[in-house]
Amino acid sequence: MVRMTLVLPIDPEANRLLERSPLALLIGMTLDQQVPMEKAFSSPYVLAQRLGHELDAVELAGYDPEALVALFAQPPALHRFPKAMAARVQEVCQVLVERYDGDAALLWADVADGPELLRRVSGLPGFGKQKAQIFVALLGKRFGVTPQDWRTAAGGYGDPGAYRSVADVTDADSLRRVREYKQQMKAAAKAKTAEG
């Protein structure tokens, strides 16, 4: 199985953390809304620095909520909405503790097929269909998590050669193409709203 890497225009250490820490990757995906993807996926590294050690789902699940918000809100804030996203990350970690022994990698380990993987990811707080499909595509395209029918489960995000999400970012050019796609989708949605 070819293990590809995620290469975002962020601190190389932040990229390395995403590669070695399934929890960091999952937290990055959790934070990937209403902020640039570089911000979302570099924040797990900043959080680890603020904690002073590697990220741990059991620790984050049981962390004092106000203290966690303070870590998220400390300048530069880890997200546009530090309070809401600190709570969301904590909820995701609590699910990991309850269902997967606190190990994010067990979320996708031993899944029978793509639909099961999508169901598991969709069961996380804040992971609607689109976000879950993007994460399935990210696991398949960049991390070699390719159970049967994973591309189908990922929907259009699983298409080979597509430039639709973080799953397709490997360099500056692919990032530019993903941004263009997202801008086209926003413009189309705006036009549709204007018609309605």
C-alpha positions as CSV (number, residue, x, y, z in Angstrom):
1,M,0.0,0.0,0.0
2,V,1.5,3.3,-1.0
3,R,1.5,5.8,1.8
4,M,1.4,9.2,0.4
5,T,1.7,12.3,2.4
6,L,-0.2,15.5,3.0
7,V,1.8,18.5,2.0
8,L,0.2,21.7,3.0
9,P,1.9,25.1,2.9
10,I,2.3,25.1,6.7
11,D,5.2,24.6,9.1
12,P,7.0,21.4,8.1
13,E,6.7,20.2,11.7
14,A,2.9,20.7,11.5
15,N,2.9,18.5,8.3
16,R,5.0,15.8,10.1
17,L,2.6,15.8,13.0
18,L,-0.4,15.2,10.7
19,E,1.5,12.3,9.1
20,R,2.4,10.6,12.4
21,S,-0.6,11.4,14.6
22,P,-4.0,10.2,13.5
23,L,-5.5,12.3,16.2
24,A,-3.8,15.5,14.9
25,L,-5.2,14.7,11.4
26,L,-8.7,14.2,12.8
27,I,-8.5,17.4,14.8
28,G,-7.3,19.2,11.7
29,M,-10.3,17.9,9.8
30,T,-12.6,18.8,12.7
31,L,-11.3,22.4,12.6
32,D,-11.6,22.6,8.8
33,Q,-14.6,24.9,8.5
34,Q,-14.9,28.7,8.2
35,V,-11.1,29.0,8.3
36,P,-8.5,28.4,5.5
37,M,-7.4,24.8,5.4
38,E,-3.8,25.8,6.3
39,K,-5.0,27.3,9.5
40,A,-7.2,24.2,10.4
41,F,-4.5,21.7,9.7
42,S,-1.6,23.7,11.4
43,S,-3.7,24.2,14.6
44,P,-3.1,20.7,16.0
45,Y,0.6,21.4,16.0
46,V,0.1,24.7,17.8
47,L,-2.2,22.9,20.3
48,A,0.5,20.3,20.9
49,Q,3.0,23.0,21.5
50,R,0.7,24.8,24.0
51,L,0.1,21.5,25.8
52,G,3.8,20.8,25.8
53,H,3.5,17.3,24.5
54,E,1.9,15.1,21.8
55,L,-1.9,15.2,21.5
56,D,-3.8,12.6,23.5
57,A,-7.5,11.9,23.0
58,V,-8.0,10.7,26.6
59,E,-6.4,13.9,28.0
60,L,-8.4,16.2,25.7
61,A,-11.7,14.3,26.4
62,G,-11.2,14.9,30.1
63,Y,-9.7,18.4,29.9
64,D,-11.2,21.2,31.9
65,P,-13.5,22.8,29.2
66,E,-12.7,26.4,30.2
67,A,-8.9,25.7,30.3
68,L,-9.2,24.1,26.8
69,V,-11.1,27.1,25.5
70,A,-8.3,29.3,26.9
71,L,-5.7,27.2,25.0
72,F,-7.8,27.6,21.8
73,A,-8.3,31.4,22.3
74,Q,-4.7,32.2,23.2
75,P,-3.4,34.5,20.4
76,P,-3.1,33.5,17.7
77,A,-6.4,31.7,18.3
78,L,-6.6,28.1,16.9
79,H,-9.8,28.9,15.1
80,R,-12.2,31.8,14.3
81,F,-14.6,30.4,16.9
82,P,-12.2,29.1,19.6
83,K,-14.9,28.4,22.2
84,A,-17.2,26.4,19.9
85,M,-14.3,24.5,18.3
86,A,-12.6,23.7,21.6
87,A,-15.9,22.1,22.6
88,R,-16.2,20.3,19.3
89,V,-12.6,18.9,19.5
90,Q,-13.4,17.7,23.1
91,E,-16.6,16.0,21.9
92,V,-14.7,14.2,19.1
93,C,-12.1,13.0,21.6
94,Q,-14.9,11.8,24.0
95,V,-16.3,9.7,21.2
96,L,-12.8,8.3,20.5
97,V,-12.5,7.4,24.1
98,E,-16.0,5.8,24.3
99,R,-15.8,3.9,21.0
100,Y,-12.2,3.5,20.0
101,D,-10.1,3.3,23.2
102,G,-9.0,6.8,22.7
103,D,-7.1,5.8,19.5
104,A,-8.1,7.9,16.5
105,A,-6.5,5.3,14.2
106,L,-9.0,2.7,15.4
107,L,-11.7,4.8,13.7
108,W,-10.5,3.5,10.4
109,A,-8.7,0.3,11.3
110,D,-10.3,-2.9,10.2
111,V,-13.3,-1.4,8.5
112,A,-15.0,-3.8,6.2
113,D,-15.6,-1.3,3.4
114,G,-16.0,2.3,2.4
115,P,-19.6,2.6,3.5
116,E,-18.6,1.4,7.0
117,L,-15.8,3.9,7.1
118,L,-18.1,6.7,6.1
119,R,-20.6,5.6,8.8
120,R,-17.9,5.7,11.5
121,V,-16.6,9.1,10.5
122,S,-20.2,10.4,10.1
123,G,-20.8,9.3,13.7
124,L,-18.3,12.0,15.0
125,P,-19.7,15.3,16.3
126,G,-19.7,17.9,13.6
127,F,-19.0,15.5,10.7
128,G,-21.9,16.0,8.3
129,K,-22.0,14.0,5.0
130,Q,-19.7,16.4,3.1
131,K,-17.0,16.6,5.8
132,A,-17.1,12.8,6.4
133,Q,-16.7,12.2,2.7
134,I,-13.7,14.6,2.5
135,F,-12.1,12.8,5.4
136,V,-12.7,9.4,3.8
137,A,-11.1,10.8,0.6
138,L,-8.2,12.2,2.6
139,L,-7.5,8.8,4.3
140,G,-7.7,7.0,1.0
141,K,-5.7,9.4,-1.2
142,R,-3.0,10.4,1.3
143,F,-2.8,7.8,3.9
144,G,-3.4,4.5,2.1
145,V,-6.7,3.7,4.0
146,T,-8.4,2.1,1.0
147,P,-11.1,-0.4,2.1
148,Q,-13.3,-1.7,-0.7
149,D,-15.6,1.0,-2.3
150,W,-13.9,3.8,-0.4
151,R,-14.0,6.0,-3.5
152,T,-17.7,5.5,-3.8
153,A,-18.2,6.3,-0.2
154,A,-16.2,9.5,-0.6
155,G,-18.5,10.6,-3.4
156,G,-16.9,13.1,-5.8
157,Y,-14.1,13.8,-3.3
158,G,-12.8,10.3,-4.0
159,D,-12.5,10.8,-7.7
160,P,-8.9,10.3,-9.0
161,G,-7.5,13.5,-10.5
162,A,-10.1,15.7,-8.8
163,Y,-9.1,18.9,-7.1
164,R,-12.0,19.4,-4.7
165,S,-10.7,19.2,-1.1
166,V,-7.7,18.9,1.3
167,A,-7.5,15.3,0.1
168,D,-6.1,16.5,-3.2
169,V,-3.5,18.9,-1.9
170,T,0.1,17.8,-2.6
171,D,1.8,21.0,-3.5
172,A,1.2,24.7,-4.2
173,D,-0.3,24.1,-7.6
174,S,-2.9,21.5,-6.3
175,L,-3.8,23.9,-3.5
176,R,-4.5,26.6,-6.0
177,R,-6.7,24.3,-8.0
178,V,-8.6,23.2,-4.9
179,R,-9.1,26.8,-4.0
180,E,-10.4,27.6,-7.5
181,Y,-12.9,24.7,-7.3
182,K,-14.2,25.9,-3.9
183,Q,-14.6,29.4,-5.3
184,Q,-16.6,28.1,-8.2
185,M,-18.8,26.1,-5.9
186,K,-19.4,29.2,-3.7
187,A,-20.2,31.3,-6.7
188,A,-22.6,28.6,-8.1
189,A,-24.3,28.4,-4.6
190,K,-24.6,32.2,-4.4
191,A,-26.1,32.3,-7.9
192,K,-28.6,29.6,-7.0
193,T,-29.6,31.5,-3.9
194,A,-30.0,34.7,-5.9
195,E,-32.3,32.9,-8.3
196,G,-34.5,31.4,-5.6
